[in-house]
Amino acid sequence: MSSSVDTVAAASPLRRNGLTGSPAADYRVCRRGIQSKTRRALPRGTGGAVRRMKEDRDITLEILRKLFAATGTNYSERLIDYGTSLDNARPLEKHDGYGKLTDTDCGDVVEVWLRLRDGRIEEATFQTTGCLPTHASVAAAVALAKGRTLRECLRITQSAIIEELGGMPGPDRHCALHAARALRRALRSCVTGRKAKAG
């Protein structure tokens, strides 16, 4: 009897936050919450609002960690952190390279924008419709690309991304491959100058 009561009690906070107990679905709920708060225009001097946004993200991260632990999903702290970070999650209006990849199996889309300065990646951003491992993979890929030359960026492979994420479960490793391929297409775009399809 006590176990069922404990289960209901534990589930109630999740349901109040719109969560279901499904890792994939709940990640999308949490990410939407972070995105909605991040996209609000904040007037200058609103340090309190910024602190609340950080607290909201910390709460979201904690919910995800507990959710994945409860469901036996073996995601590293680095993968969860990259997967919920929106630091570089935006398109670049002025860019030198653009790469896009669509997964033919699940329909997930990964896009990467690059801007060069003095032969190095000055800015690298992304957008994706994918799951937490996909978001984490492309976030790690663009983070690794910043400050590197185009030739150095060729070393950002599937295995390099997985290493940066602190490992990744076998069934999700294709997400790192998609991120690496999207980055490679953006790098090729920088060389050829073909970026008209961005957007």
N, C-alpha and C positions, 0 to 999 in steps of 0.2 A: 504493500500500500504506500509506504513512504517513498519508494523508488518512483512510482507514477506521479506522486505529488511533486517530487523533486524535478522530474522531467518537465511537467507543466510549468513549474516555477521558472525553470531555466529557459524554457521556450518563450515564455511571455515577453521578456525584453526584446527578443529577436523579432517577434511578431509586431510589437509596438513600433519597431523601426522599419517595418516592411520587409523583413527577412523571412525566408522560408525554411532554411536548413539545407538547401541545395548549394554546394560551393559555387558552381558557375552562376546560378541565378542571383545568389546573395552578393557575389562580387560585383555584378552589374548594378545592383541596387546601391551598394556602397560607393562605387565609382561615380554613378550619377549624382549622388549627394555631394561628393567632393567637387565635381565639375560645376554644379549649380552654384556652389558657394564661391568657387574660384572665379567664375565668369562675371560676378557682380562687380559693378564699378564702385571702387572705394574712394571716397574723398580723402584728401591729404589730412594727415593727423589722426587717422582712425586706427591707432595702434591697438586699441581694444578689439576691433573687428578682426584684425590680422591675427591676434592671439587666439581669438575664438575659432578662426578657421584652422589654426594649427591644432588646437585642442580637438576639434571635430575630426581632423585627419588622424590624430593619435587614437581617438576612440574607434574610428573605423578600422585602423590597423589592428587594434587589440581584438575587435570582434572577429576579424578575418583569421587572426592567428588561432583563436579559440575554436572557430568553426572548422578550420582545416585540421587542427589537432583532434577534434572530436570525430571527424569523418575519416581520419587516417591518411589525409592528403599530405605527402611529404614535401612541402615547399620550404626552401631556405628563407631565412630572414631577409637576405639580400633580394631574393626573387620577389617576395611580398612587397618590399620597400620600392623596388623598381616598378612593380606592377600597379602600384597605387599612386605613384608620383606623376604629377602633371607638369613638371618643370619645363619639359621641352615638347609638350603635347599641343602643337599648334602648327598651322601652315606658315610658310615664309612667303610674304608677298614678293620680296625681291630675293631671288635665288639664282644660283648658277647650275644647280642640278636637281633633278626630280626623278624618283623611282616609285613605281607602284606595282604591287603584286596582289593577285586575288587567288585565294585557295579554291581550287575547283571542287574540292570535296565538301567543305563546310561553308564556303562563301565569304570567309573572313577577308577583309581588305587591309593591306599594310601600305602606307605611303610615307616617303622620306623626302625631305627637302634639305639641300645643302647650299651654303654660301661660302665662297672662297675669299681669302685675302692673303696676298703674298705667297701663293702656292699652298696654303694650308686651309683646313676647314675652320672657318671662323664661327660659323653657326650651323647647327644640325638639329632639325626638328622632325616630328612625325605625327601621324594620326593612324588609328586603327579601330576597326570595329570588332576586333577579336577578344578573346578571353584573357584572363590574368596572365598566363604564361606568354601569350603573344604580345600583350602590352609590355610586359617586363622585358621580353627579348628585344623588341625594337627600341625601347627606352635605353637599354644597355648598349645597343649597337650605336645609337647616335651619341651617347655619352662617350663611348670609346673613340668615336670618330673626331670629336672636337680637338683641335690643335694639331692634328696629324696631316701629313701630306697625302695626296691621292694614292701614291704607291704604298704608303704605310697602312692606309685603310684597307688595302687588299688582304691584310692579315686578319681582318675582323671576320672570321669565319663562324660557322655554326658552333664549333668546339670552343672558340675564343669567347663567344657570347655565353655559352653554358658555363664556362669557367668563371666569367665575370659575375654570373648569377649565383655562384656557389653551388652549382649542380642543378639538375632538373630531372624529374621522373621520366623514365623511358617513353611513355605514351605522349608526353608533351614536347619531346625534343624536336619534332618537326616545326614547332613554333619558332625556335631559334634559327632553323634553316630558312624559313620564310623571311625573317628579319634580315638575315645575311644577304639573301637574294635581292630584297628590296633596296638595301644599301648599295649593293653592287650595281644595280640599275641606275641609281642616283649618281654614283661615281662615273659610270659610263656616259651619263647625260652631261656631266661636267666637261668631259673630254670632247664629246661630239657637238655640244652646244644645243642639243635637241631637248627643249624643255617646254615646248608649246602645249603639251597635253596636261600640264600641271593644273590642279584645281579640282 
